[in-house]
């Protein structure tokens, strides 16, 4: 079993090297690390290029302009070659030490997709913004109602896929709307979903958090759009 770890990156100079070292320390499976730099301007790209010189499993793809997380994921998914794809954010909110439990349902339970849930309990989760929590819960609830599912964390950044199922769908969103788009399109494909509890260190805006209230509105629009639109 081989895995592809996709890391979309935009201006994460303070965290990218730590993330790469954590990802590289996972050695249970043979892996490729696909970094998609979304036109960083703060020195992130230079750090990645230097790290790549001594780490041959790094595949670096550069966008010629800033396009958004969704565009980064699309680029990374297209480039991935291995059996299992893991999405890894570059900001230290999600810890690669959870990879084993994320992969386990695919290997042992025939899962097509695994979501790492921040709300299942049993792991360390930073107490954080109430309004982000509420928006997440409302978006997840609406997705559950429309798709007849029981997700606890649709907006999670930790999503793991069998290669064949994620490459089967045609993704369109450039921004954070990619999260509900992926979820709804895979639901329509009758994918087998599992959730597992993960640890989560949600950072503040001072620490570099990028998602905004407007992104919740865009996610709501995406939920409705992709529910009533053919894949």
KESE-600798 format. One record per residue (C-alpha): x, z, y. Coordinates in Angstrom, 2 decimals. Layout:
node east:X | up:Z | north:Y
...
//
This chain:
node east:0.00 | up:0.00 | north:0.00
node east:1.37 | up:-1.01 | north:3.40
node east:0.04 | up:-0.02 | north:6.82
node east:0.09 | up:-1.57 | north:10.28
node east:0.03 | up:0.88 | north:13.19
node east:-1.24 | up:-0.73 | north:16.40
node east:-0.27 | up:0.94 | north:19.68
node east:-1.75 | up:-0.52 | north:22.89
node east:0.37 | up:0.71 | north:25.81
node east:-0.04 | up:0.68 | north:29.57
node east:2.14 | up:2.80 | north:31.85
node east:2.94 | up:5.65 | north:29.45
node east:6.58 | up:6.23 | north:30.38
node east:6.29 | up:10.00 | north:29.87
node east:4.89 | up:9.87 | north:26.34
node east:5.73 | up:6.58 | north:24.63
node east:9.04 | up:7.64 | north:23.07
node east:7.57 | up:10.86 | north:21.69
node east:4.67 | up:8.91 | north:20.19
node east:7.00 | up:6.36 | north:18.61
node east:9.18 | up:9.08 | north:17.08
node east:6.09 | up:10.82 | north:15.65
node east:4.75 | up:7.54 | north:14.26
node east:8.10 | up:6.62 | north:12.76
node east:8.37 | up:10.00 | north:11.06
node east:5.34 | up:9.13 | north:8.89
node east:6.95 | up:7.84 | north:5.72
node east:4.27 | up:8.04 | north:3.00
node east:3.73 | up:4.28 | north:3.13
node east:5.74 | up:1.26 | north:4.17
node east:4.74 | up:0.44 | north:7.72
node east:5.01 | up:-1.95 | north:10.62
node east:4.51 | up:-0.68 | north:14.16
node east:2.89 | up:-3.19 | north:16.51
node east:3.21 | up:-2.27 | north:20.17
node east:1.17 | up:-4.28 | north:22.65
node east:2.45 | up:-3.67 | north:26.16
node east:-0.35 | up:-4.42 | north:28.61
node east:1.95 | up:-5.32 | north:31.53
node east:3.35 | up:-1.85 | north:32.20
node east:5.13 | up:-1.40 | north:35.52
node east:6.49 | up:2.17 | north:35.29
node east:9.45 | up:1.70 | north:32.95
node east:7.45 | up:1.97 | north:29.70
node east:8.42 | up:-1.53 | north:28.54
node east:12.12 | up:-0.90 | north:29.09
node east:11.97 | up:2.26 | north:26.95
node east:10.18 | up:0.39 | north:24.17
node east:12.73 | up:-2.44 | north:24.21
node east:15.59 | up:0.03 | north:23.98
node east:13.91 | up:1.90 | north:21.10
node east:13.25 | up:-1.38 | north:19.30
node east:16.99 | up:-2.14 | north:19.14
node east:17.51 | up:0.58 | north:16.53
node east:14.11 | up:0.40 | north:14.81
node east:13.55 | up:-2.88 | north:13.03
node east:9.97 | up:-2.05 | north:12.00
node east:8.85 | up:-2.37 | north:15.63
node east:7.00 | up:-5.55 | north:16.60
node east:6.64 | up:-5.76 | north:20.40
node east:4.06 | up:-8.06 | north:22.01
node east:3.91 | up:-8.34 | north:25.81
node east:0.88 | up:-9.29 | north:27.87
node east:1.70 | up:-11.34 | north:30.97
node east:-0.90 | up:-9.40 | north:32.98
node east:-2.90 | up:-6.20 | north:32.63
node east:-5.97 | up:-6.94 | north:30.51
node east:-7.21 | up:-3.58 | north:29.16
node east:-7.22 | up:-1.54 | north:25.96
node east:-9.63 | up:-3.86 | north:24.17
node east:-7.42 | up:-6.86 | north:24.82
node east:-4.45 | up:-4.89 | north:23.53
node east:-6.29 | up:-4.01 | north:20.33
node east:-7.36 | up:-7.61 | north:19.77
node east:-3.77 | up:-8.78 | north:20.15
node east:-2.53 | up:-6.09 | north:17.77
node east:-5.20 | up:-6.70 | north:15.16
node east:-4.46 | up:-10.42 | north:15.17
node east:-0.75 | up:-9.74 | north:14.61
node east:-1.21 | up:-7.11 | north:11.87
node east:-0.23 | up:-8.22 | north:8.36
node east:-0.62 | up:-5.13 | north:6.16
node east:-3.46 | up:-3.74 | north:4.04
node east:-4.53 | up:-0.88 | north:6.34
node east:-4.65 | up:-0.90 | north:10.15
node east:-4.41 | up:2.29 | north:12.21
node east:-5.10 | up:2.45 | north:15.93
node east:-2.73 | up:4.82 | north:17.73
node east:-2.99 | up:5.68 | north:21.43
node east:0.27 | up:6.07 | north:23.34
node east:-0.63 | up:9.22 | north:25.27
node east:-0.15 | up:12.09 | north:22.75
node east:-3.87 | up:12.95 | north:22.65
node east:-3.89 | up:12.02 | north:18.95
node east:-1.26 | up:13.25 | north:16.49
node east:0.19 | up:10.97 | north:13.76
node east:0.39 | up:13.99 | north:11.47
node east:-3.29 | up:13.20 | north:10.72
node east:-2.48 | up:9.78 | north:9.18
node east:-2.58 | up:11.05 | north:5.60
node east:-6.13 | up:12.38 | north:5.86
node east:-7.25 | up:9.26 | north:7.76
node east:-5.96 | up:6.94 | north:5.06
node east:-7.15 | up:9.02 | north:2.10
node east:-10.84 | up:7.86 | north:2.09
node east:-9.71 | up:4.22 | north:1.97
node east:-7.47 | up:4.85 | north:-1.02
node east:-9.66 | up:7.31 | north:-2.93
node east:-13.27 | up:6.65 | north:-1.85
node east:-13.48 | up:2.90 | north:-1.21
node east:-13.97 | up:3.36 | north:2.53
node east:-13.72 | up:0.27 | north:4.72
node east:-13.41 | up:2.24 | north:7.95
node east:-12.36 | up:5.80 | north:8.77
node east:-12.99 | up:7.50 | north:12.10
node east:-11.01 | up:10.58 | north:13.10
node east:-13.61 | up:12.96 | north:14.52
node east:-12.77 | up:15.52 | north:17.19
node east:-16.05 | up:17.33 | north:16.52
node east:-16.13 | up:18.01 | north:12.77
node east:-14.18 | up:21.25 | north:13.10
node east:-11.27 | up:22.67 | north:11.14
node east:-8.56 | up:21.33 | north:13.45
node east:-7.09 | up:22.30 | north:16.82
node east:-8.97 | up:20.69 | north:19.70
node east:-8.16 | up:21.34 | north:23.34
node east:-11.09 | up:22.78 | north:25.31
node east:-11.68 | up:20.14 | north:27.93
node east:-14.07 | up:18.30 | north:30.25
node east:-17.76 | up:19.07 | north:29.69
node east:-19.02 | up:15.80 | north:31.19
node east:-16.71 | up:13.73 | north:28.99
node east:-17.97 | up:15.66 | north:25.98
node east:-21.60 | up:15.12 | north:26.99
node east:-21.10 | up:11.39 | north:27.64
node east:-19.43 | up:11.04 | north:24.26
node east:-22.26 | up:12.83 | north:22.51
node east:-24.93 | up:10.75 | north:24.23
node east:-23.17 | up:7.46 | north:23.45
node east:-22.68 | up:8.54 | north:19.84
node east:-26.32 | up:9.61 | north:19.58
node east:-27.57 | up:6.28 | north:20.91
node east:-25.33 | up:4.40 | north:18.47
node east:-26.67 | up:6.52 | north:15.61
node east:-30.28 | up:5.85 | north:16.60
node east:-29.79 | up:2.11 | north:16.93
node east:-27.56 | up:1.68 | north:13.84
node east:-29.24 | up:4.34 | north:11.64
node east:-25.94 | up:6.16 | north:11.16
node east:-24.74 | up:9.75 | north:11.60
node east:-21.40 | up:9.51 | north:13.40
node east:-20.13 | up:12.61 | north:15.15
node east:-17.54 | up:10.79 | north:17.30
node east:-18.09 | up:7.09 | north:17.86
node east:-15.69 | up:7.00 | north:20.83
node east:-12.71 | up:8.40 | north:18.93
node east:-9.37 | up:6.72 | north:19.52
node east:-8.40 | up:7.20 | north:15.87
node east:-9.95 | up:4.36 | north:13.91
node east:-8.55 | up:3.08 | north:10.60
node east:-9.60 | up:-0.13 | north:8.85
node east:-9.04 | up:-2.23 | north:5.80
node east:-7.46 | up:-5.39 | north:7.13
node east:-10.12 | up:-7.72 | north:5.73
node east:-13.06 | up:-5.91 | north:7.34
node east:-11.63 | up:-5.62 | north:10.85
node east:-10.34 | up:-9.20 | north:10.88
node east:-13.78 | up:-10.38 | north:9.79
node east:-15.42 | up:-9.55 | north:13.12
node east:-14.92 | up:-11.40 | north:16.40
node east:-14.07 | up:-8.89 | north:19.12
node east:-14.64 | up:-9.72 | north:22.80
node east:-14.26 | up:-6.62 | north:24.99
node east:-11.13 | up:-6.22 | north:27.13
node east:-11.66 | up:-2.62 | north:28.22
node east:-12.81 | up:0.65 | north:26.65
node east:-16.05 | up:-1.08 | north:25.59
node east:-14.08 | up:-2.15 | north:22.52
node east:-14.94 | up:1.20 | north:20.86
node east:-18.73 | up:0.69 | north:20.63
node east:-18.24 | up:-3.03 | north:20.00
node east:-16.09 | up:-2.34 | north:16.94
node east:-18.50 | up:0.32 | north:15.66
node east:-21.67 | up:-1.71 | north:16.03
node east:-20.22 | up:-4.95 | north:14.68
node east:-18.85 | up:-3.17 | north:11.62
node east:-22.19 | up:-1.44 | north:11.08
node east:-23.83 | up:-4.85 | north:11.06
node east:-21.30 | up:-5.96 | north:8.45
node east:-22.47 | up:-3.04 | north:6.26
node east:-18.98 | up:-1.54 | north:6.26
node east:-18.53 | up:1.76 | north:4.41
node east:-17.64 | up:4.40 | north:7.01
node east:-16.08 | up:7.82 | north:6.58
node east:-15.18 | up:10.47 | north:9.14
node east:-12.44 | up:13.09 | north:8.84
node east:-11.58 | up:15.97 | north:11.19
node east:-8.54 | up:15.50 | north:13.41
node east:-6.66 | up:17.55 | north:15.97
node east:-6.97 | up:16.48 | north:19.59
node east:-5.09 | up:17.28 | north:22.77
node east:-7.18 | up:15.80 | north:25.57
node east:-5.09 | up:15.38 | north:28.67
node east:-6.19 | up:15.79 | north:32.29
node east:-6.19 | up:13.11 | north:34.98
node east:-3.11 | up:14.78 | north:36.42
node east:-1.44 | up:14.26 | north:33.04
node east:-2.36 | up:10.56 | north:33.09
node east:-5.85 | up:10.23 | north:31.56
node east:-7.26 | up:6.79 | north:32.39
node east:-10.87 | up:6.69 | north:31.18
node east:-13.47 | up:7.20 | north:33.94
node east:-17.23 | up:7.81 | north:34.26
node east:-17.70 | up:4.09 | north:34.92
node east:-16.30 | up:3.44 | north:31.44
node east:-19.16 | up:5.47 | north:29.95
node east:-21.63 | up:3.19 | north:31.75
node east:-19.81 | up:0.13 | north:30.42
node east:-19.89 | up:1.63 | north:26.92
node east:-23.65 | up:2.12 | north:27.23
node east:-24.06 | up:-1.52 | north:28.22
node east:-21.89 | up:-2.59 | north:25.27
node east:-23.96 | up:-0.53 | north:22.82
node east:-27.12 | up:-2.27 | north:23.94
node east:-25.52 | up:-5.72 | north:24.17
node east:-23.98 | up:-5.71 | north:20.71
node east:-26.97 | up:-4.07 | north:19.06
node east:-29.26 | up:-6.92 | north:20.06
node east:-26.72 | up:-9.72 | north:19.83
node east:-25.54 | up:-11.47 | north:16.69
node east:-21.94 | up:-10.81 | north:15.66
//
